[in-house]
Amino acid sequence: MGILDFLTGEFIDVIHWTDDTRDTMVWRFEREDHEIKYGAKLTVREGQAAVFVHEGQLADVFTPGLYMLETNNMPIMTTLNHWDHGFKSPFKSEIYYVNTTRFNDLKWGTKNPIMLRDPEFGPTRIRAFGTYSVKVTDPAKFLTEIVGTDGEFTMDEISYQVRNIIVQAFTRTIAASGIPVLDMAANTADLGKLIAGAIADTVAQYGISIPELYIENISLPPAVEKALDTRTSRGLTGDLDAHMKYAAAEALRAGGEASGAMGAGMGAGMGMAMAQQMANPWANAAAPQAAPAAVAPPPPPVEHIWHIANAGKTTGPFSKADLGKMAADGSLTRETHVWTAGQDGWKTADEVAELAQLFTVMPPPAPGA
């Protein structure tokens, strides 16, 4: 074997990359002194792109396929170096493989609660979290803007920046949407599309896209959730007086021995009073009747706040007085769907006893009409 054949064999002639890490976005083909043999075979598999960098300049981007690294299929490098087709010696360049498949099931979430003004609860705070996917759409821009000269770039190195972009867009979108907190769960799909559209231009500057973005949960702070649970429970109790009696009975039952002793004392007192009444039955008849003790008025009824559904959109909240005015001008009919806290789903106005009265108190037609 001649010296020329020996030197020729010293340089690699097959360039390829098989990734088994599942999180590597960019991998640089390593070769001592970055010497690539002229005429070497470059294999780019599906889901990959190969970026050729020569002397610090981005020379070319190869899509999936098999290539012979010669000047006739690298016109940019030919211009840079003025090579002719007969040049056979190795050249020093770098090849970066870019993973163009989707990186799925990436997590995002709000680190701190987001302040917003809810139409029903007023100023409140919410938290949210979900998942998203990332895909490299412009390998050259991604390499120049994000990767640089990193020989192995993983998804973890950019995920934090992407999460910040998503949270910022979520904050703006949720504050401008005007969707009540109670209705956000039914609109998470639309909100996810709005957020993905809002950040599309920003992430495109990095050479990536967000093909999918999901909102898995939107939650209130614990104190607000507790108040909401209390409000819901109050709406489910129905008769407040009966609920108070039941709560008092439960408290007595939970009192154990203390409540038992109290009950025994109350029973003894009642027995003594009955004995005195039986011993002198005429005393109570002759005695003047004492004025009845003042009775505390019952608590005012709970004022419901109503929402209206029309053509797939919700409006509100409205008080019962507002609905009365709407019934008078015809914008609220018996077939209008309404909902309030504690109600099992949407119902038409004539199915709700409280609102059905609005359509029975309308005045008859004017005389001569």
Backbone torsions as a table, in degrees:
resi	resn	phi	psi	omega
1	MET	NA	130.3	-178.1
2	GLY	-76.9	165.7	179.4
3	ILE	-62.1	-32.1	179.8
4	LEU	-68.4	-40.7	177.9
5	ASP	-65.7	-37.0	179.5
6	PHE	-64.2	-45.0	179.7
7	LEU	-66.4	-36.6	179.5
8	THR	-64.5	-38.7	-179.4
9	GLY	-71.9	-16.6	-179.7
10	GLU	-70.0	-20.5	-176.1
11	PHE	-102.1	137.7	-176.2
12	ILE	-68.3	145.5	-179.0
13	ASP	-123.1	2.3	176.6
14	VAL	-128.7	122.2	-178.2
15	ILE	-120.7	121.5	178.4
16	HIS	-157.9	170.6	-179.4
17	TRP	-145.8	127.9	172.1
18	THR	-118.2	120.7	-174.2
19	ASP	-101.2	128.5	175.7
20	ASP	-124.0	15.9	-177.6
21	THR	-90.9	-25.2	179.3
22	ARG	70.9	-3.8	178.5
23	ASP	-133.3	3.8	179.5
24	THR	-83.4	124.6	179.7
25	MET	-94.2	-38.3	-178.8
26	VAL	-137.2	135.8	177.9
27	TRP	-135.3	129.7	179.9
28	ARG	-92.1	128.1	177.4
29	PHE	-67.4	119.0	-174.1
30	GLU	-92.6	129.4	174.3
31	ARG	-150.2	136.6	-178.2
32	GLU	-58.0	128.2	-178.1
33	ASP	62.0	12.4	177.7
34	HIS	54.7	37.7	-178.3
35	GLU	-88.0	116.3	179.9
36	ILE	-110.5	127.5	-178.4
37	LYS	-71.6	136.4	175.6
38	TYR	-63.7	129.0	-177.2
39	GLY	88.9	8.1	178.8
40	ALA	-66.0	156.2	179.5
41	LYS	-93.1	125.7	178.0
42	LEU	-109.5	118.7	178.8
43	THR	-104.9	122.9	176.3
44	VAL	-119.3	115.6	-177.7
45	ARG	-84.8	167.9	175.7
46	GLU	-60.9	139.0	-176.6
47	GLY	84.2	11.3	179.4
48	GLN	-131.8	161.7	168.5
49	ALA	-142.9	145.2	179.6
50	ALA	-114.0	125.0	179.7
51	VAL	-105.7	123.1	-177.7
52	PHE	-98.2	121.6	179.3
53	VAL	-116.8	123.8	-178.4
54	HIS	-123.8	120.1	179.7
55	GLU	51.5	45.0	175.7
56	GLY	81.8	-3.2	-179.4
57	GLN	-112.3	139.7	177.7
58	LEU	-72.3	115.7	-173.5
59	ALA	-93.3	-44.0	-175.4
60	ASP	-163.7	161.6	176.1
61	VAL	-124.9	125.8	-178.2
62	PHE	-107.7	127.8	176.0
63	THR	-87.3	175.2	-176.4
64	PRO	-53.4	133.3	-179.7
65	GLY	155.4	-177.0	178.5
66	LEU	-114.2	127.0	-174.0
67	TYR	-127.1	147.0	169.4
68	MET	-101.1	120.0	-175.9
69	LEU	-77.0	86.6	177.7
70	GLU	-130.5	162.9	-176.0
71	THR	-68.0	-23.9	-177.8
72	ASN	-73.6	-16.7	174.4
73	ASN	-112.8	11.7	173.9
74	MET	-130.9	71.7	-175.6
75	PRO	-62.4	-29.4	-179.4
76	ILE	-68.0	-44.5	179.4
77	MET	-67.5	-32.0	176.8
78	THR	-62.1	-39.9	178.7
79	THR	-67.3	-37.4	-178.1
80	LEU	-68.8	-38.4	-171.3
81	ASN	-112.8	-7.1	-178.3
82	HIS	56.1	43.5	179.3
83	TRP	-77.0	152.3	171.1
84	ASP	-107.5	170.2	-174.9
85	HIS	-70.3	-13.6	-178.5
86	GLY	-92.3	0.5	-176.2
87	PHE	-74.3	123.0	-171.9
88	LYS	-117.6	-7.9	-175.5
89	SER	-78.3	158.1	-179.7
90	PRO	-69.0	155.9	177.3
91	PHE	-125.2	151.1	-177.1
92	LYS	-94.7	111.6	-179.7
93	SER	-146.1	170.2	177.6
94	GLU	-121.1	140.5	177.3
95	ILE	-120.8	122.1	177.9
96	TYR	-108.7	123.0	174.4
97	TYR	-89.5	130.6	-179.3
98	VAL	-114.9	127.8	177.6
99	ASN	-79.9	116.5	-177.6
100	THR	-103.6	11.7	175.7
101	THR	-82.1	171.4	179.9
102	ARG	-79.8	139.1	170.7
103	PHE	-101.7	108.0	-170.2
104	ASN	-100.9	169.2	174.3
105	ASP	57.0	41.7	174.4
106	LEU	-89.0	142.4	-172.3
107	LYS	-97.5	144.4	169.9
108	TRP	-139.3	158.4	179.0
109	GLY	-174.5	160.8	179.8
110	THR	-83.5	122.9	179.0
111	LYS	-68.9	-41.2	178.7
112	ASN	-120.6	155.2	178.8
113	PRO	-61.5	149.1	-179.8
114	ILE	-101.1	128.3	178.1
115	MET	-82.7	135.7	174.4
116	LEU	-152.9	165.2	-179.3
117	ARG	-106.3	110.8	-179.3
118	ASP	-90.0	138.9	-178.4
119	PRO	-65.6	-21.2	-178.5
120	GLU	-104.1	-42.7	-176.5
121	PHE	-95.0	-9.8	-176.4
122	GLY	80.0	-153.9	178.9
123	PRO	-61.6	127.3	180.0
124	THR	-148.3	176.0	-179.4
125	ARG	-127.7	145.7	178.2
126	ILE	-135.7	157.9	171.5
127	ARG	-122.5	156.0	179.6
128	ALA	-150.6	152.8	173.7
129	PHE	-152.6	162.8	-178.9
130	GLY	-175.7	-160.2	-178.8
131	THR	-130.3	163.1	177.7
132	TYR	-154.4	168.6	176.0
133	SER	-127.1	153.2	-177.9
134	VAL	-126.9	142.2	178.0
135	LYS	-141.4	133.9	175.8
136	VAL	-79.3	119.4	-178.8
137	THR	-105.2	-23.2	179.4
138	ASP	-131.4	90.1	-175.5
139	PRO	-57.7	-39.3	-177.8
140	ALA	-65.1	-45.6	179.7
141	LYS	-66.6	-40.1	179.1
142	PHE	-61.3	-39.2	-179.5
143	LEU	-68.5	-41.8	-176.7
144	THR	-78.1	-33.7	-175.3
145	GLU	-88.3	-31.6	-171.2
146	ILE	-118.2	-51.9	-168.8
147	VAL	-76.9	-47.9	-175.4
148	GLY	70.7	-124.9	-178.5
149	THR	-107.7	17.5	179.0
150	ASP	-65.0	125.6	-176.4
151	GLY	-74.9	-23.6	177.2
152	GLU	-146.9	105.8	-175.1
153	PHE	-106.9	124.3	-178.3
154	THR	-107.4	168.3	-178.1
155	MET	-65.1	-30.4	-179.1
156	ASP	-61.5	-26.7	-176.0
157	GLU	-74.5	-15.5	-179.6
158	ILE	-121.4	-11.7	-175.3
159	SER	-62.8	-36.0	-179.0
160	TYR	-64.2	-41.4	178.8
161	GLN	-65.8	-40.7	179.3
162	VAL	-65.4	-39.7	178.0
163	ARG	-61.7	-40.9	178.0
164	ASN	-61.9	-40.7	178.6
165	ILE	-63.8	-41.9	-179.6
166	ILE	-64.9	-45.9	-178.3
167	VAL	-63.8	-39.8	178.5
168	GLN	-63.6	-43.5	178.5
169	ALA	-67.2	-37.4	177.8
170	PHE	-62.3	-41.8	-179.8
171	THR	-61.7	-47.0	179.8
172	ARG	-65.1	-43.2	-175.3
173	THR	-67.6	-45.2	-176.3
174	ILE	-69.0	-32.9	179.6
175	ALA	-73.0	-32.4	-178.3
176	ALA	-89.2	-11.5	-175.3
177	SER	-72.4	-33.3	-177.7
178	GLY	73.2	12.5	-179.5
179	ILE	-78.3	128.1	177.5
180	PRO	-60.1	151.3	-178.9
181	VAL	-58.4	-39.3	-178.2
182	LEU	-68.1	-18.5	-178.9
183	ASP	-101.8	-1.5	-176.4
184	MET	-67.4	-33.5	-178.7
185	ALA	-61.8	-30.4	-179.7
186	ALA	-83.4	-4.6	-175.8
187	ASN	-125.4	19.1	-177.5
188	THR	-64.6	-35.2	-179.6
189	ALA	-64.3	-45.1	179.1
190	ASP	-66.2	-39.0	178.6
191	LEU	-64.2	-39.6	177.9
192	GLY	-60.9	-40.0	178.0
193	LYS	-67.4	-39.0	178.8
194	LEU	-63.1	-42.2	-178.9
195	ILE	-67.5	-43.1	178.9
196	ALA	-60.5	-39.3	177.2
197	GLY	-68.8	-33.5	-177.9
198	ALA	-69.9	-28.5	-177.3
199	ILE	-101.1	0.6	-175.5
200	ALA	-59.7	-46.5	-178.1
201	ASP	-66.9	-35.2	-178.4
202	THR	-67.4	-49.0	-178.0
203	VAL	-72.8	-22.8	177.9
204	ALA	-64.9	-26.2	176.7
205	GLN	-66.8	-19.1	177.1
206	TYR	-94.7	-2.1	-178.3
207	GLY	83.0	18.8	-179.5
208	ILE	-126.9	169.9	175.5
209	SER	-138.4	163.2	176.8
210	ILE	-113.8	89.3	-177.1
211	PRO	-64.2	-32.7	-177.0
212	GLU	-139.6	140.8	175.7
213	LEU	-145.7	125.0	-176.7
214	TYR	-122.7	141.4	172.6
215	ILE	-103.6	111.5	-176.8
216	GLU	-84.0	-34.0	-176.3
217	ASN	-157.4	142.3	171.4
218	ILE	-125.2	119.9	-173.7
219	SER	-126.1	156.1	176.3
220	LEU	-96.6	160.3	174.6
221	PRO	-59.8	153.9	-177.4
222	PRO	-53.9	-40.6	-178.9
223	ALA	-63.9	-40.6	179.7
224	VAL	-69.7	-38.7	178.2
225	GLU	-63.7	-38.1	178.5
226	LYS	-64.7	-43.0	178.2
227	ALA	-64.4	-37.7	179.3
228	LEU	-67.6	-39.5	177.3
229	ASP	-63.8	-39.5	178.1
230	THR	-63.7	-42.1	178.8
231	ARG	-64.3	-41.2	178.5
232	THR	-65.3	-42.8	178.7
233	SER	-62.0	-38.3	178.8
234	ARG	-64.7	-35.7	178.5
235	GLY	-70.6	-28.7	-179.9
236	LEU	-81.6	-16.4	-177.6
237	THR	-70.4	-28.1	179.3
238	GLY	73.6	-102.4	-179.0
239	ASP	-74.0	110.0	-176.9
240	LEU	-67.3	-35.1	-179.7
241	ASP	-64.7	-44.6	178.7
242	ALA	-63.9	-36.5	178.9
243	HIS	-65.3	-40.8	179.6
244	MET	-65.4	-39.4	178.1
245	LYS	-64.2	-41.7	179.0
246	TYR	-64.1	-43.1	179.5
247	ALA	-63.1	-39.1	178.6
248	ALA	-65.3	-41.0	178.7
249	ALA	-64.0	-39.1	178.5
250	GLU	-65.2	-38.7	178.5
251	ALA	-64.8	-40.2	177.7
252	LEU	-65.0	-40.7	-179.6
253	ARG	-65.2	-37.2	-178.9
254	ALA	-75.6	-11.9	-176.8
255	GLY	-70.2	-16.5	177.4
256	GLY	66.9	-131.0	-175.9
257	GLU	-65.1	-35.6	-179.1
258	ALA	-62.2	-45.3	179.7
259	SER	-67.8	-31.8	177.5
260	GLY	-65.5	-43.7	178.8
261	ALA	-63.6	-39.5	179.1
262	MET	-64.2	-40.2	179.1
263	GLY	-65.4	-38.9	178.9
264	ALA	-63.9	-41.6	178.4
265	GLY	-63.8	-41.5	178.8
266	MET	-64.9	-37.7	178.5
267	GLY	-65.7	-40.6	179.4
268	ALA	-64.4	-41.0	179.1
269	GLY	-63.5	-42.1	179.0
270	MET	-64.7	-35.5	178.4
271	GLY	-65.8	-41.1	179.0
272	MET	-65.1	-40.2	180.0
273	ALA	-65.4	-39.5	178.5
274	MET	-66.5	-37.2	179.2
275	ALA	-64.5	-42.1	179.0
276	GLN	-64.8	-37.2	-179.3
277	GLN	-68.0	-37.4	179.4
278	MET	-71.3	-33.2	179.7
279	ALA	-69.0	-33.1	-178.8
280	ASN	-134.3	74.9	-175.0
281	PRO	-67.1	-23.0	-175.3
282	TRP	-87.6	-10.2	-176.8
283	ALA	-66.6	-41.4	-178.7
284	ASN	-70.1	-30.9	-180.0
285	ALA	-70.2	-38.6	-177.5
286	ALA	-78.3	-27.9	-176.3
287	ALA	-72.5	143.0	178.4
288	PRO	-65.5	146.2	179.7
289	GLN	-70.3	129.5	178.2
290	ALA	-75.7	150.0	179.6
291	ALA	-64.9	135.1	-179.6
292	PRO	-62.6	146.3	178.8
293	ALA	-68.0	148.4	180.0
294	ALA	-65.3	133.2	-179.5
295	VAL	-104.7	129.0	179.9
296	ALA	-66.9	137.2	179.7
297	PRO	-66.0	151.5	178.4
298	PRO	-65.6	156.0	178.9
299	PRO	-65.1	149.5	179.5
300	PRO	-64.0	150.2	178.8
301	PRO	-63.6	152.0	179.4
302	VAL	-71.3	126.8	179.2
303	GLU	-83.5	117.8	-179.7
304	HIS	-83.4	147.1	174.6
305	ILE	-110.7	128.6	-170.0
306	TRP	-111.2	147.6	171.2
307	HIS	-116.8	148.7	-178.3
308	ILE	-119.1	135.4	176.1
309	ALA	-108.0	127.8	180.0
310	ASN	-146.2	120.3	177.7
311	ALA	57.2	40.6	177.0
312	GLY	80.7	1.8	179.5
313	LYS	-118.8	148.7	179.2
314	THR	-108.6	143.3	174.6
315	THR	-129.6	160.2	-178.6
316	GLY	132.8	-173.6	3.7
317	PRO	-80.3	156.5	178.5
318	PHE	-127.5	143.8	172.8
319	SER	-83.0	171.6	178.8
320	LYS	-65.4	-32.7	177.7
321	ALA	-65.3	-39.1	177.2
322	ASP	-62.5	-41.2	180.0
323	LEU	-67.2	-32.6	176.5
324	GLY	-62.2	-41.9	177.8
325	LYS	-65.7	-38.2	-179.9
326	MET	-68.6	-34.3	176.3
327	ALA	-67.2	-33.6	-179.3
328	ALA	-69.9	-37.7	-178.8
329	ASP	-92.0	2.6	173.7
330	GLY	90.0	-3.9	179.2
331	SER	-76.6	-13.4	173.9
332	LEU	-119.2	121.9	-179.6
333	THR	-118.2	175.3	179.0
334	ARG	-64.9	-26.3	-177.6
335	GLU	-89.3	-3.6	179.5
336	THR	-66.7	133.6	179.6
337	HIS	-84.0	129.7	-178.1
338	VAL	-129.1	159.4	177.9
339	TRP	-152.3	144.9	173.5
340	THR	-140.5	162.5	-178.9
341	ALA	-58.5	133.0	-178.8
342	GLY	93.4	-10.1	-179.3
343	GLN	-87.4	139.8	-178.4
344	ASP	-82.6	86.5	176.7
345	GLY	78.4	179.7	-179.5
346	TRP	-77.6	142.1	176.6
347	LYS	-136.0	155.4	174.0
348	THR	-73.8	156.6	-174.0
349	ALA	-61.0	-34.9	-178.2
350	ASP	-76.4	-8.7	175.9
351	GLU	-86.2	-11.7	-180.0
352	VAL	-100.3	118.3	-174.7
353	ALA	-59.0	-37.7	-177.6
354	GLU	-65.5	-32.8	-178.1
355	LEU	-94.7	-22.2	179.2
356	ALA	-61.9	-26.0	179.1
357	GLN	-65.1	-25.6	-178.3
358	LEU	-63.6	-26.6	-176.7
359	PHE	-94.5	-5.5	179.3
360	THR	-101.8	-9.8	-179.2
361	VAL	-103.7	10.8	179.3
362	MET	-69.4	138.7	-179.2
363	PRO	-67.8	151.5	178.2
364	PRO	-68.1	167.0	178.0
365	PRO	-58.4	145.4	-179.6
366	ALA	-64.5	147.2	179.0
367	PRO	-57.9	137.4	178.2
368	GLY	81.5	3.1	-178.5
369	ALA	-74.9	NA	NA
